[in-house]
Amino acid sequence: MDDPGTAERDMIVSADYGDLGTLRMFGQPIKLSATPATPARTANRLAEHADKVLTTFAGYSPERIAELRGAGVLP
């Protein structure tokens, strides 16, 4: 991530993750002059959407999800 060529191509971007601070990550490798890619938002946090995914796609009840959290299966 500290390679001069990587920096010159704007391949490293920074994003504010609130309590985690500012994190550096790889940017968009495809460069288009008319429509440059800019990060619209930060990446999801671990298990950020777990409840929605488990209820919507796996059919788990809120009680089952709470059991999994209690057992340490989910953060």
PDB file of N, H, CA, C and O in Angstrom:
ATOM      1  N   MET A   1       0.812  -1.194   0.000  1.00  0.00           N
ATOM      2  CA  MET A   1       0.000   0.000   0.000  1.00  0.00           C
ATOM      3  C   MET A   1       0.857   1.261   0.000  1.00  0.00           C
ATOM      4  O   MET A   1       0.344   2.358  -0.216  1.00  0.00           O
ATOM      5  N   ASP A   2       2.130   1.117   0.235  1.00  0.00           N
ATOM      6  H   ASP A   2       2.547   0.225   0.411  1.00  0.00           H
ATOM      7  CA  ASP A   2       3.009   2.280   0.259  1.00  0.00           C
ATOM      8  C   ASP A   2       3.804   2.439  -1.032  1.00  0.00           C
ATOM      9  O   ASP A   2       4.691   3.289  -1.103  1.00  0.00           O
ATOM     10  N   ASP A   3       3.503   1.637  -2.057  1.00  0.00           N
ATOM     11  H   ASP A   3       2.782   0.947  -1.999  1.00  0.00           H
ATOM     12  CA  ASP A   3       4.201   1.713  -3.327  1.00  0.00           C
ATOM     13  C   ASP A   3       3.895   3.045  -4.015  1.00  0.00           C
ATOM     14  O   ASP A   3       2.727   3.419  -4.126  1.00  0.00           O
ATOM     15  N   PRO A   4       4.918   3.767  -4.477  1.00  0.00           N
ATOM     16  CA  PRO A   4       4.689   5.063  -5.114  1.00  0.00           C
ATOM     17  C   PRO A   4       3.774   4.986  -6.336  1.00  0.00           C
ATOM     18  O   PRO A   4       2.963   5.886  -6.552  1.00  0.00           O
ATOM     19  N   GLY A   5       3.892   3.931  -7.133  1.00  0.00           N
ATOM     20  H   GLY A   5       4.551   3.200  -6.958  1.00  0.00           H
ATOM     21  CA  GLY A   5       3.040   3.785  -8.313  1.00  0.00           C
ATOM     22  C   GLY A   5       1.584   3.573  -7.937  1.00  0.00           C
ATOM     23  O   GLY A   5       0.681   4.057  -8.619  1.00  0.00           O
ATOM     24  N   THR A   6       1.365   2.860  -6.865  1.00  0.00           N
ATOM     25  H   THR A   6       2.099   2.467  -6.311  1.00  0.00           H
ATOM     26  CA  THR A   6      -0.001   2.629  -6.389  1.00  0.00           C
ATOM     27  C   THR A   6      -0.622   3.941  -5.934  1.00  0.00           C
ATOM     28  O   THR A   6      -1.783   4.220  -6.230  1.00  0.00           O
ATOM     29  N   ALA A   7       0.142   4.733  -5.226  1.00  0.00           N
ATOM     30  H   ALA A   7       1.085   4.506  -4.986  1.00  0.00           H
ATOM     31  CA  ALA A   7      -0.348   6.039  -4.767  1.00  0.00           C
ATOM     32  C   ALA A   7      -0.599   6.974  -5.952  1.00  0.00           C
ATOM     33  O   ALA A   7      -1.587   7.708  -5.969  1.00  0.00           O
ATOM     34  N   GLU A   8       0.291   6.945  -6.933  1.00  0.00           N
ATOM     35  H   GLU A   8       1.094   6.349  -6.919  1.00  0.00           H
ATOM     36  CA  GLU A   8       0.158   7.824  -8.092  1.00  0.00           C
ATOM     37  C   GLU A   8      -1.122   7.533  -8.882  1.00  0.00           C
ATOM     38  O   GLU A   8      -1.716   8.442  -9.462  1.00  0.00           O
ATOM     39  N   ARG A   9      -1.537   6.281  -8.902  1.00  0.00           N
ATOM     40  H   ARG A   9      -1.054   5.543  -8.431  1.00  0.00           H
ATOM     41  CA  ARG A   9      -2.759   5.889  -9.619  1.00  0.00           C
ATOM     42  C   ARG A   9      -4.010   6.045  -8.749  1.00  0.00           C
ATOM     43  O   ARG A   9      -5.089   5.597  -9.137  1.00  0.00           O
ATOM     44  N   ASP A  10      -3.876   6.671  -7.585  1.00  0.00           N
ATOM     45  H   ASP A  10      -2.999   7.035  -7.270  1.00  0.00           H
ATOM     46  CA  ASP A  10      -5.003   6.848  -6.655  1.00  0.00           C
ATOM     47  C   ASP A  10      -5.653   5.512  -6.301  1.00  0.00           C
ATOM     48  O   ASP A  10      -6.877   5.398  -6.225  1.00  0.00           O
ATOM     49  N   MET A  11      -4.812   4.512  -6.089  1.00  0.00           N
ATOM     50  H   MET A  11      -3.818   4.604  -6.152  1.00  0.00           H
ATOM     51  CA  MET A  11      -5.320   3.185  -5.752  1.00  0.00           C
ATOM     52  C   MET A  11      -5.540   3.008  -4.253  1.00  0.00           C
ATOM     53  O   MET A  11      -6.069   1.982  -3.827  1.00  0.00           O
ATOM     54  N   ILE A  12      -5.149   3.979  -3.459  1.00  0.00           N
ATOM     55  H   ILE A  12      -4.719   4.813  -3.805  1.00  0.00           H
ATOM     56  CA  ILE A  12      -5.374   3.917  -2.021  1.00  0.00           C
ATOM     57  C   ILE A  12      -6.298   5.070  -1.653  1.00  0.00           C
ATOM     58  O   ILE A  12      -6.000   6.229  -1.940  1.00  0.00           O
ATOM     59  N   VAL A  13      -7.417   4.748  -1.019  1.00  0.00           N
ATOM     60  H   VAL A  13      -7.660   3.807  -0.785  1.00  0.00           H
ATOM     61  CA  VAL A  13      -8.356   5.767  -0.572  1.00  0.00           C
ATOM     62  C   VAL A  13      -8.520   5.640   0.937  1.00  0.00           C
ATOM     63  O   VAL A  13      -8.251   4.588   1.516  1.00  0.00           O
ATOM     64  N   SER A  14      -8.956   6.703   1.553  1.00  0.00           N
ATOM     65  H   SER A  14      -9.175   7.557   1.082  1.00  0.00           H
ATOM     66  CA  SER A  14      -9.202   6.701   2.991  1.00  0.00           C
ATOM     67  C   SER A  14     -10.689   6.882   3.236  1.00  0.00           C
ATOM     68  O   SER A  14     -11.369   7.602   2.506  1.00  0.00           O
ATOM     69  N   ALA A  15     -11.183   6.219   4.274  1.00  0.00           N
ATOM     70  H   ALA A  15     -10.630   5.634   4.867  1.00  0.00           H
ATOM     71  CA  ALA A  15     -12.590   6.350   4.645  1.00  0.00           C
ATOM     72  C   ALA A  15     -12.699   6.433   6.157  1.00  0.00           C
ATOM     73  O   ALA A  15     -11.976   5.760   6.891  1.00  0.00           O
ATOM     74  N   ASP A  16     -13.608   7.265   6.596  1.00  0.00           N
ATOM     75  H   ASP A  16     -14.195   7.812   5.999  1.00  0.00           H
ATOM     76  CA  ASP A  16     -13.834   7.447   8.024  1.00  0.00           C
ATOM     77  C   ASP A  16     -14.776   6.363   8.533  1.00  0.00           C
ATOM     78  O   ASP A  16     -15.905   6.241   8.057  1.00  0.00           O
ATOM     79  N   TYR A  17     -14.315   5.583   9.493  1.00  0.00           N
ATOM     80  H   TYR A  17     -13.398   5.682   9.880  1.00  0.00           H
ATOM     81  CA  TYR A  17     -15.108   4.508  10.084  1.00  0.00           C
ATOM     82  C   TYR A  17     -15.501   4.843  11.519  1.00  0.00           C
ATOM     83  O   TYR A  17     -15.611   3.957  12.366  1.00  0.00           O
ATOM     84  N   GLY A  18     -15.709   6.117  11.778  1.00  0.00           N
ATOM     85  H   GLY A  18     -15.619   6.837  11.089  1.00  0.00           H
ATOM     86  CA  GLY A  18     -16.190   6.535  13.092  1.00  0.00           C
ATOM     87  C   GLY A  18     -15.258   6.134  14.214  1.00  0.00           C
ATOM     88  O   GLY A  18     -14.126   6.613  14.292  1.00  0.00           O
ATOM     89  N   ASP A  19     -15.734   5.249  15.089  1.00  0.00           N
ATOM     90  H   ASP A  19     -16.653   4.861  15.025  1.00  0.00           H
ATOM     91  CA  ASP A  19     -14.955   4.860  16.260  1.00  0.00           C
ATOM     92  C   ASP A  19     -13.681   4.095  15.915  1.00  0.00           C
ATOM     93  O   ASP A  19     -12.783   3.994  16.750  1.00  0.00           O
ATOM     94  N   LEU A  20     -13.586   3.556  14.701  1.00  0.00           N
ATOM     95  H   LEU A  20     -14.316   3.638  14.022  1.00  0.00           H
ATOM     96  CA  LEU A  20     -12.362   2.864  14.279  1.00  0.00           C
ATOM     97  C   LEU A  20     -11.339   3.829  13.698  1.00  0.00           C
ATOM     98  O   LEU A  20     -10.174   3.472  13.522  1.00  0.00           O
ATOM     99  N   GLY A  21     -11.767   5.044  13.402  1.00  0.00           N
ATOM    100  H   GLY A  21     -12.713   5.335  13.545  1.00  0.00           H
ATOM    101  CA  GLY A  21     -10.865   6.032  12.825  1.00  0.00           C
ATOM    102  C   GLY A  21     -10.881   5.994  11.307  1.00  0.00           C
ATOM    103  O   GLY A  21     -11.792   5.428  10.702  1.00  0.00           O
ATOM    104  N   THR A  22      -9.892   6.585  10.707  1.00  0.00           N
ATOM    105  H   THR A  22      -9.152   7.044  11.198  1.00  0.00           H
ATOM    106  CA  THR A  22      -9.765   6.611   9.252  1.00  0.00           C
ATOM    107  C   THR A  22      -8.938   5.414   8.816  1.00  0.00           C
ATOM    108  O   THR A  22      -7.823   5.205   9.293  1.00  0.00           O
ATOM    109  N   LEU A  23      -9.496   4.634   7.906  1.00  0.00           N
ATOM    110  H   LEU A  23     -10.402   4.804   7.518  1.00  0.00           H
ATOM    111  CA  LEU A  23      -8.816   3.437   7.414  1.00  0.00           C
ATOM    112  C   LEU A  23      -8.458   3.618   5.946  1.00  0.00           C
ATOM    113  O   LEU A  23      -9.212   4.205   5.171  1.00  0.00           O
ATOM    114  N   ARG A  24      -7.289   3.098   5.583  1.00  0.00           N
ATOM    115  H   ARG A  24      -6.677   2.621   6.213  1.00  0.00           H
ATOM    116  CA  ARG A  24      -6.845   3.122   4.196  1.00  0.00           C
ATOM    117  C   ARG A  24      -7.233   1.808   3.536  1.00  0.00           C
ATOM    118  O   ARG A  24      -7.112   0.739   4.134  1.00  0.00           O
ATOM    119  N   MET A  25      -7.703   1.902   2.289  1.00  0.00           N
ATOM    120  H   MET A  25      -7.802   2.771   1.804  1.00  0.00           H
ATOM    121  CA  MET A  25      -8.093   0.693   1.561  1.00  0.00           C
ATOM    122  C   MET A  25      -7.839   0.907   0.079  1.00  0.00           C
ATOM    123  O   MET A  25      -7.590   2.026  -0.370  1.00  0.00           O
ATOM    124  N   PHE A  26      -7.906  -0.185  -0.671  1.00  0.00           N
ATOM    125  H   PHE A  26      -8.108  -1.094  -0.306  1.00  0.00           H
ATOM    126  CA  PHE A  26      -7.691  -0.090  -2.106  1.00  0.00           C
ATOM    127  C   PHE A  26      -8.864   0.604  -2.776  1.00  0.00           C
ATOM    128  O   PHE A  26     -10.020   0.385  -2.413  1.00  0.00           O
ATOM    129  N   GLY A  27      -8.557   1.444  -3.761  1.00  0.00           N
ATOM    130  H   GLY A  27      -7.618   1.622  -4.057  1.00  0.00           H
ATOM    131  CA  GLY A  27      -9.572   2.166  -4.509  1.00  0.00           C
ATOM    132  C   GLY A  27      -9.982   1.416  -5.759  1.00  0.00           C
ATOM    133  O   GLY A  27      -9.610   0.259  -5.953  1.00  0.00           O
ATOM    134  N   GLN A  28     -10.746   2.079  -6.600  1.00  0.00           N
ATOM    135  H   GLN A  28     -11.048   3.019  -6.443  1.00  0.00           H
ATOM    136  CA  GLN A  28     -11.254   1.510  -7.838  1.00  0.00           C
ATOM    137  C   GLN A  28     -10.120   1.372  -8.851  1.00  0.00           C
ATOM    138  O   GLN A  28      -9.460   2.362  -9.167  1.00  0.00           O
ATOM    139  N   PRO A  29      -9.878   0.153  -9.372  1.00  0.00           N
ATOM    140  CA  PRO A  29      -8.780  -0.031 -10.322  1.00  0.00           C
ATOM    141  C   PRO A  29      -9.078   0.497 -11.723  1.00  0.00           C
ATOM    142  O   PRO A  29      -8.153   0.797 -12.478  1.00  0.00           O
ATOM    143  N   ILE A  30     -10.350   0.613 -12.076  1.00  0.00           N
ATOM    144  H   ILE A  30     -11.101   0.369 -11.462  1.00  0.00           H
ATOM    145  CA  ILE A  30     -10.723   1.092 -13.405  1.00  0.00           C
ATOM    146  C   ILE A  30     -10.924   2.606 -13.339  1.00  0.00           C
ATOM    147  O   ILE A  30     -11.731   3.105 -12.555  1.00  0.00           O
ATOM    148  N   LYS A  31     -10.186   3.314 -14.163  1.00  0.00           N
ATOM    149  H   LYS A  31      -9.530   2.908 -14.800  1.00  0.00           H
ATOM    150  CA  LYS A  31     -10.229   4.778 -14.166  1.00  0.00           C
ATOM    151  C   LYS A  31     -10.924   5.266 -15.433  1.00  0.00           C
ATOM    152  O   LYS A  31     -10.457   5.006 -16.541  1.00  0.00           O
ATOM    153  N   LEU A  32     -12.038   5.972 -15.269  1.00  0.00           N
ATOM    154  H   LEU A  32     -12.418   6.183 -14.368  1.00  0.00           H
ATOM    155  CA  LEU A  32     -12.779   6.533 -16.394  1.00  0.00           C
ATOM    156  C   LEU A  32     -12.785   8.050 -16.263  1.00  0.00           C
ATOM    157  O   LEU A  32     -13.172   8.579 -15.221  1.00  0.00           O
ATOM    158  N   SER A  33     -12.361   8.755 -17.310  1.00  0.00           N
ATOM    159  H   SER A  33     -12.047   8.325 -18.156  1.00  0.00           H
ATOM    160  CA  SER A  33     -12.244  10.210 -17.220  1.00  0.00           C
ATOM    161  C   SER A  33     -13.599  10.904 -17.118  1.00  0.00           C
ATOM    162  O   SER A  33     -13.728  11.887 -16.388  1.00  0.00           O
ATOM    163  N   ALA A  34     -14.601  10.420 -17.826  1.00  0.00           N
ATOM    164  H   ALA A  34     -14.497   9.622 -18.420  1.00  0.00           H
ATOM    165  CA  ALA A  34     -15.910  11.077 -17.816  1.00  0.00           C
ATOM    166  C   ALA A  34     -16.720  10.740 -16.569  1.00  0.00           C
ATOM    167  O   ALA A  34     -17.535  11.546 -16.121  1.00  0.00           O
ATOM    168  N   THR A  35     -16.506   9.580 -16.020  1.00  0.00           N
ATOM    169  H   THR A  35     -15.843   8.925 -16.384  1.00  0.00           H
ATOM    170  CA  THR A  35     -17.273   9.153 -14.838  1.00  0.00           C
ATOM    171  C   THR A  35     -16.330   8.525 -13.810  1.00  0.00           C
ATOM    172  O   THR A  35     -16.326   7.306 -13.634  1.00  0.00           O
ATOM    173  N   PRO A  36     -15.539   9.348 -13.137  1.00  0.00           N
ATOM    174  CA  PRO A  36     -14.586   8.793 -12.173  1.00  0.00           C
ATOM    175  C   PRO A  36     -15.312   8.132 -10.996  1.00  0.00           C
ATOM    176  O   PRO A  36     -16.331   8.624 -10.512  1.00  0.00           O
ATOM    177  N   ALA A  37     -14.763   7.024 -10.565  1.00  0.00           N
ATOM    178  H   ALA A  37     -13.935   6.624 -10.959  1.00  0.00           H
ATOM    179  CA  ALA A  37     -15.335   6.296  -9.427  1.00  0.00           C
ATOM    180  C   ALA A  37     -14.898   6.953  -8.129  1.00  0.00           C
ATOM    181  O   ALA A  37     -13.717   7.227  -7.918  1.00  0.00           O
ATOM    182  N   THR A  38     -15.864   7.199  -7.274  1.00  0.00           N
ATOM    183  H   THR A  38     -16.824   6.976  -7.445  1.00  0.00           H
ATOM    184  CA  THR A  38     -15.564   7.718  -5.944  1.00  0.00           C
ATOM    185  C   THR A  38     -16.313   6.850  -4.946  1.00  0.00           C
ATOM    186  O   THR A  38     -17.453   6.457  -5.196  1.00  0.00           O
ATOM    187  N   PRO A  39     -15.685   6.550  -3.823  1.00  0.00           N
ATOM    188  CA  PRO A  39     -16.368   5.710  -2.846  1.00  0.00           C
ATOM    189  C   PRO A  39     -17.626   6.412  -2.331  1.00  0.00           C
ATOM    190  O   PRO A  39     -17.551   7.530  -1.821  1.00  0.00           O
ATOM    191  N   ALA A  40     -18.778   5.756  -2.465  1.00  0.00           N
ATOM    192  H   ALA A  40     -18.839   4.848  -2.879  1.00  0.00           H
ATOM    193  CA  ALA A  40     -20.037   6.336  -2.028  1.00  0.00           C
ATOM    194  C   ALA A  40     -20.267   6.122  -0.540  1.00  0.00           C
ATOM    195  O   ALA A  40     -20.942   6.918   0.114  1.00  0.00           O
ATOM    196  N   ARG A  41     -19.706   5.053  -0.014  1.00  0.00           N
ATOM    197  H   ARG A  41     -19.158   4.407  -0.545  1.00  0.00           H
ATOM    198  CA  ARG A  41     -19.877   4.754   1.404  1.00  0.00           C
ATOM    199  C   ARG A  41     -18.797   3.789   1.841  1.00  0.00           C
ATOM    200  O   ARG A  41     -18.069   3.240   1.014  1.00  0.00           O
ATOM    201  N   THR A  42     -18.697   3.587   3.119  1.00  0.00           N
ATOM    202  H   THR A  42     -19.288   4.033   3.791  1.00  0.00           H
ATOM    203  CA  THR A  42     -17.701   2.658   3.644  1.00  0.00           C
ATOM    204  C   THR A  42     -18.222   1.229   3.529  1.00  0.00           C
ATOM    205  O   THR A  42     -19.412   1.007   3.308  1.00  0.00           O
ATOM    206  N   ALA A  43     -17.330   0.281   3.680  1.00  0.00           N
ATOM    207  H   ALA A  43     -16.363   0.462   3.859  1.00  0.00           H
ATOM    208  CA  ALA A  43     -17.705  -1.134   3.642  1.00  0.00           C
ATOM    209  C   ALA A  43     -18.543  -1.480   4.870  1.00  0.00           C
ATOM    210  O   ALA A  43     -18.466  -0.822   5.908  1.00  0.00           O
ATOM    211  N   ASN A  44     -19.331  -2.515   4.722  1.00  0.00           N
ATOM    212  H   ASN A  44     -19.394  -3.049   3.880  1.00  0.00           H
ATOM    213  CA  ASN A  44     -20.131  -2.973   5.858  1.00  0.00           C
ATOM    214  C   ASN A  44     -19.240  -3.507   6.961  1.00  0.00           C
ATOM    215  O   ASN A  44     -18.168  -4.057   6.708  1.00  0.00           O
ATOM    216  N   ARG A  45     -19.702  -3.336   8.181  1.00  0.00           N
ATOM    217  H   ARG A  45     -20.573  -2.889   8.387  1.00  0.00           H
ATOM    218  CA  ARG A  45     -18.997  -3.908   9.328  1.00  0.00           C
ATOM    219  C   ARG A  45     -19.403  -5.368   9.492  1.00  0.00           C
ATOM    220  O   ARG A  45     -20.443  -5.797   8.992  1.00  0.00           O
ATOM    221  N   LEU A  46     -18.582  -6.109  10.186  1.00  0.00           N
ATOM    222  H   LEU A  46     -17.737  -5.760  10.592  1.00  0.00           H
ATOM    223  CA  LEU A  46     -18.849  -7.524  10.426  1.00  0.00           C
ATOM    224  C   LEU A  46     -20.240  -7.688  11.028  1.00  0.00           C
ATOM    225  O   LEU A  46     -20.550  -7.085  12.055  1.00  0.00           O
ATOM    226  N   ALA A  47     -21.065  -8.492  10.396  1.00  0.00           N
ATOM    227  H   ALA A  47     -20.813  -8.982   9.562  1.00  0.00           H
ATOM    228  CA  ALA A  47     -22.423  -8.838  10.840  1.00  0.00           C
ATOM    229  C   ALA A  47     -23.365  -7.641  10.912  1.00  0.00           C
ATOM    230  O   ALA A  47     -24.376  -7.696  11.612  1.00  0.00           O
ATOM    231  N   GLU A  48     -23.052  -6.569  10.205  1.00  0.00           N
ATOM    232  H   GLU A  48     -22.231  -6.525   9.636  1.00  0.00           H
ATOM    233  CA  GLU A  48     -23.890  -5.369  10.247  1.00  0.00           C
ATOM    234  C   GLU A  48     -25.335  -5.669   9.830  1.00  0.00           C
ATOM    235  O   GLU A  48     -26.271  -5.108  10.399  1.00  0.00           O
ATOM    236  N   HIS A  49     -25.516  -6.535   8.858  1.00  0.00           N
ATOM    237  H   HIS A  49     -24.756  -6.991   8.396  1.00  0.00           H
ATOM    238  CA  HIS A  49     -26.852  -6.843   8.347  1.00  0.00           C
ATOM    239  C   HIS A  49     -27.277  -8.275   8.663  1.00  0.00           C
ATOM    240  O   HIS A  49     -28.159  -8.822   8.002  1.00  0.00           O
ATOM    241  N   ALA A  50     -26.658  -8.875   9.661  1.00  0.00           N
ATOM    242  H   ALA A  50     -25.941  -8.431  10.198  1.00  0.00           H
ATOM    243  CA  ALA A  50     -26.931 -10.282   9.988  1.00  0.00           C
ATOM    244  C   ALA A  50     -28.400 -10.533  10.308  1.00  0.00           C
ATOM    245  O   ALA A  50     -28.978 -11.504   9.818  1.00  0.00           O
ATOM    246  N   ASP A  51     -29.005  -9.689  11.110  1.00  0.00           N
ATOM    247  H   ASP A  51     -28.535  -8.900  11.508  1.00  0.00           H
ATOM    248  CA  ASP A  51     -30.404  -9.906  11.486  1.00  0.00           C
ATOM    249  C   ASP A  51     -31.317  -9.911  10.256  1.00  0.00           C
ATOM    250  O   ASP A  51     -32.171 -10.786  10.110  1.00  0.00           O
ATOM    251  N   LYS A  52     -31.130  -8.943   9.390  1.00  0.00           N
ATOM    252  H   LYS A  52     -30.437  -8.232   9.509  1.00  0.00           H
ATOM    253  CA  LYS A  52     -31.975  -8.849   8.189  1.00  0.00           C
ATOM    254  C   LYS A  52     -31.765 -10.055   7.273  1.00  0.00           C
ATOM    255  O   LYS A  52     -32.730 -10.616   6.756  1.00  0.00           O
ATOM    256  N   VAL A  53     -30.518 -10.452   7.073  1.00  0.00           N
ATOM    257  H   VAL A  53     -29.734  -9.996   7.493  1.00  0.00           H
ATOM    258  CA  VAL A  53     -30.222 -11.598   6.216  1.00  0.00           C
ATOM    259  C   VAL A  53     -30.818 -12.873   6.808  1.00  0.00           C
ATOM    260  O   VAL A  53     -31.440 -13.660   6.094  1.00  0.00           O
ATOM    261  N   LEU A  54     -30.632 -13.073   8.094  1.00  0.00           N
ATOM    262  H   LEU A  54     -30.127 -12.433   8.673  1.00  0.00           H
ATOM    263  CA  LEU A  54     -31.122 -14.302   8.718  1.00  0.00           C
ATOM    264  C   LEU A  54     -32.645 -14.375   8.772  1.00  0.00           C
ATOM    265  O   LEU A  54     -33.210 -15.462   8.659  1.00  0.00           O
ATOM    266  N   THR A  55     -33.310 -13.252   8.941  1.00  0.00           N
ATOM    267  H   THR A  55     -32.851 -12.369   9.033  1.00  0.00           H
ATOM    268  CA  THR A  55     -34.778 -13.285   8.957  1.00  0.00           C
ATOM    269  C   THR A  55     -35.350 -13.363   7.548  1.00  0.00           C
ATOM    270  O   THR A  55     -36.288 -14.119   7.295  1.00  0.00           O
ATOM    271  N   THR A  56     -34.785 -12.581   6.632  1.00  0.00           N
ATOM    272  H   THR A  56     -34.023 -11.967   6.838  1.00  0.00           H
ATOM    273  CA  THR A  56     -35.321 -12.517   5.276  1.00  0.00           C
ATOM    274  C   THR A  56     -35.018 -13.757   4.448  1.00  0.00           C
ATOM    275  O   THR A  56     -35.906 -14.288   3.781  1.00  0.00           O
ATOM    276  N   PHE A  57     -33.781 -14.220   4.484  1.00  0.00           N
ATOM    277  H   PHE A  57     -33.060 -13.788   5.026  1.00  0.00           H
ATOM    278  CA  PHE A  57     -33.372 -15.303   3.594  1.00  0.00           C
ATOM    279  C   PHE A  57     -33.340 -16.677   4.262  1.00  0.00           C
ATOM    280  O   PHE A  57     -33.561 -17.688   3.595  1.00  0.00           O
ATOM    281  N   ALA A  58     -33.073 -16.728   5.551  1.00  0.00           N
ATOM    282  H   ALA A  58     -32.894 -15.907   6.093  1.00  0.00           H
ATOM    283  CA  ALA A  58     -33.007 -18.018   6.234  1.00  0.00           C
ATOM    284  C   ALA A  58     -34.266 -18.314   7.038  1.00  0.00           C
ATOM    285  O   ALA A  58     -34.458 -19.435   7.511  1.00  0.00           O
ATOM    286  N   GLY A  59     -35.124 -17.309   7.192  1.00  0.00           N
ATOM    287  H   GLY A  59     -34.968 -16.398   6.808  1.00  0.00           H
ATOM    288  CA  GLY A  59     -36.376 -17.519   7.902  1.00  0.00           C
ATOM    289  C   GLY A  59     -36.239 -17.660   9.408  1.00  0.00           C
ATOM    290  O   GLY A  59     -37.138 -18.190  10.061  1.00  0.00           O
ATOM    291  N   TYR A  60     -35.123 -17.191   9.976  1.00  0.00           N
ATOM    292  H   TYR A  60     -34.392 -16.761   9.446  1.00  0.00           H
ATOM    293  CA  TYR A  60     -34.907 -17.297  11.422  1.00  0.00           C
ATOM    294  C   TYR A  60     -35.776 -16.278  12.151  1.00  0.00           C
ATOM    295  O   TYR A  60     -36.003 -15.170  11.664  1.00  0.00           O
ATOM    296  N   SER A  61     -36.243 -16.665  13.295  1.00  0.00           N
ATOM    297  H   SER A  61     -36.058 -17.564  13.690  1.00  0.00           H
ATOM    298  CA  SER A  61     -37.008 -15.743  14.141  1.00  0.00           C
ATOM    299  C   SER A  61     -36.033 -14.889  14.951  1.00  0.00           C
ATOM    300  O   SER A  61     -34.874 -15.267  15.120  1.00  0.00           O
ATOM    301  N   PRO A  62     -36.489 -13.749  15.450  1.00  0.00           N
ATOM    302  CA  PRO A  62     -35.633 -12.931  16.315  1.00  0.00           C
ATOM    303  C   PRO A  62     -35.156 -13.716  17.545  1.00  0.00           C
ATOM    304  O   PRO A  62     -34.042 -13.508  18.026  1.00  0.00           O
ATOM    305  N   GLU A  63     -35.997 -14.608  18.041  1.00  0.00           N
ATOM    306  H   GLU A  63     -36.902 -14.777  17.650  1.00  0.00           H
ATOM    307  CA  GLU A  63     -35.614 -15.432  19.202  1.00  0.00           C
ATOM    308  C   GLU A  63     -34.471 -16.369  18.847  1.00  0.00           C
ATOM    309  O   GLU A  63     -33.547 -16.547  19.641  1.00  0.00           O
ATOM    310  N   ARG A  64     -34.523 -16.978  17.650  1.00  0.00           N
ATOM    311  H   ARG A  64     -35.274 -16.834  17.005  1.00  0.00           H
ATOM    312  CA  ARG A  64     -33.451 -17.891  17.219  1.00  0.00           C
ATOM    313  C   ARG A  64     -32.141 -17.120  17.043  1.00  0.00           C
ATOM    314  O   ARG A  64     -31.073 -17.612  17.409  1.00  0.00           O
ATOM    315  N   ILE A  65     -32.226 -15.936  16.492  1.00  0.00           N
ATOM    316  H   ILE A  65     -33.093 -15.536  16.195  1.00  0.00           H
ATOM    317  CA  ILE A  65     -31.026 -15.109  16.301  1.00  0.00           C
ATOM    318  C   ILE A  65     -30.432 -14.758  17.666  1.00  0.00           C
ATOM    319  O   ILE A  65     -29.213 -14.783  17.836  1.00  0.00           O
ATOM    320  N   ALA A  66     -31.281 -14.435  18.630  1.00  0.00           N
ATOM    321  H   ALA A  66     -32.271 -14.415  18.492  1.00  0.00           H
ATOM    322  CA  ALA A  66     -30.811 -14.130  19.980  1.00  0.00           C
ATOM    323  C   ALA A  66     -30.131 -15.358  20.600  1.00  0.00           C
ATOM    324  O   ALA A  66     -29.136 -15.222  21.311  1.00  0.00           O
ATOM    325  N   GLU A  67     -30.666 -16.549  20.330  1.00  0.00           N
ATOM    326  H   GLU A  67     -31.474 -16.659  19.752  1.00  0.00           H
ATOM    327  CA  GLU A  67     -30.034 -17.785  20.832  1.00  0.00           C
ATOM    328  C   GLU A  67     -28.649 -17.958  20.232  1.00  0.00           C
ATOM    329  O   GLU A  67     -27.700 -18.304  20.936  1.00  0.00           O
ATOM    330  N   LEU A  68     -28.536 -17.719  18.946  1.00  0.00           N
ATOM    331  H   LEU A  68     -29.308 -17.439  18.374  1.00  0.00           H
ATOM    332  CA  LEU A  68     -27.229 -17.839  18.276  1.00  0.00           C
ATOM    333  C   LEU A  68     -26.232 -16.834  18.843  1.00  0.00           C
ATOM    334  O   LEU A  68     -25.062 -17.162  19.039  1.00  0.00           O
ATOM    335  N   ARG A  69     -26.688 -15.620  19.106  1.00  0.00           N
ATOM    336  H   ARG A  69     -27.638 -15.354  18.947  1.00  0.00           H
ATOM    337  CA  ARG A  69     -25.804 -14.621  19.721  1.00  0.00           C
ATOM    338  C   ARG A  69     -25.389 -15.076  21.109  1.00  0.00           C
ATOM    339  O   ARG A  69     -24.220 -14.967  21.481  1.00  0.00           O
ATOM    340  N   GLY A  70     -26.335 -15.582  21.867  1.00  0.00           N
ATOM    341  H   GLY A  70     -27.284 -15.670  21.564  1.00  0.00           H
ATOM    342  CA  GLY A  70     -26.048 -16.047  23.230  1.00  0.00           C
ATOM    343  C   GLY A  70     -25.056 -17.194  23.242  1.00  0.00           C
ATOM    344  O   GLY A  70     -24.273 -17.338  24.180  1.00  0.00           O
ATOM    345  N   ALA A  71     -25.092 -18.012  22.195  1.00  0.00           N
ATOM    346  H   ALA A  71     -25.728 -17.895  21.433  1.00  0.00           H
ATOM    347  CA  ALA A  71     -24.177 -19.162  22.105  1.00  0.00           C
ATOM    348  C   ALA A  71     -22.819 -18.756  21.508  1.00  0.00           C
ATOM    349  O   ALA A  71     -21.912 -19.583  21.408  1.00  0.00           O
ATOM    350  N   GLY A  72     -22.683 -17.486  21.116  1.00  0.00           N
ATOM    351  H   GLY A  72     -23.420 -16.814  21.198  1.00  0.00           H
ATOM    352  CA  GLY A  72     -21.405 -17.017  20.553  1.00  0.00           C
ATOM    353  C   GLY A  72     -21.241 -17.325  19.076  1.00  0.00           C
ATOM    354  O   GLY A  72     -20.150 -17.161  18.530  1.00  0.00           O
ATOM    355  N   VAL A  73     -22.304 -17.767  18.419  1.00  0.00           N
ATOM    356  H   VAL A  73     -23.191 -17.900  18.862  1.00  0.00           H
ATOM    357  CA  VAL A  73     -22.229 -18.071  16.988  1.00  0.00           C
ATOM    358  C   VAL A  73     -22.219 -16.782  16.170  1.00  0.00           C
ATOM    359  O   VAL A  73     -21.564 -16.708  15.130  1.00  0.00           O
ATOM    360  N   LEU A  74     -22.944 -15.772  16.638  1.00  0.00           N
ATOM    361  H   LEU A  74     -23.476 -15.832  17.483  1.00  0.00           H
ATOM    362  CA  LEU A  74     -22.994 -14.470  15.980  1.00  0.00           C
ATOM    363  C   LEU A  74     -22.438 -13.405  16.903  1.00  0.00           C
ATOM    364  O   LEU A  74     -22.586 -13.491  18.122  1.00  0.00           O
ATOM    365  N   PRO A  75     -21.795 -12.397  16.322  1.00  0.00           N
ATOM    366  CA  PRO A  75     -21.301 -11.299  17.161  1.00  0.00           C
ATOM    367  C   PRO A  75     -22.436 -10.423  17.673  1.00  0.00           C
ATOM    368  O   PRO A  75     -22.192  -9.455  18.393  1.00  0.00           O
TER     369      PRO A  75
END
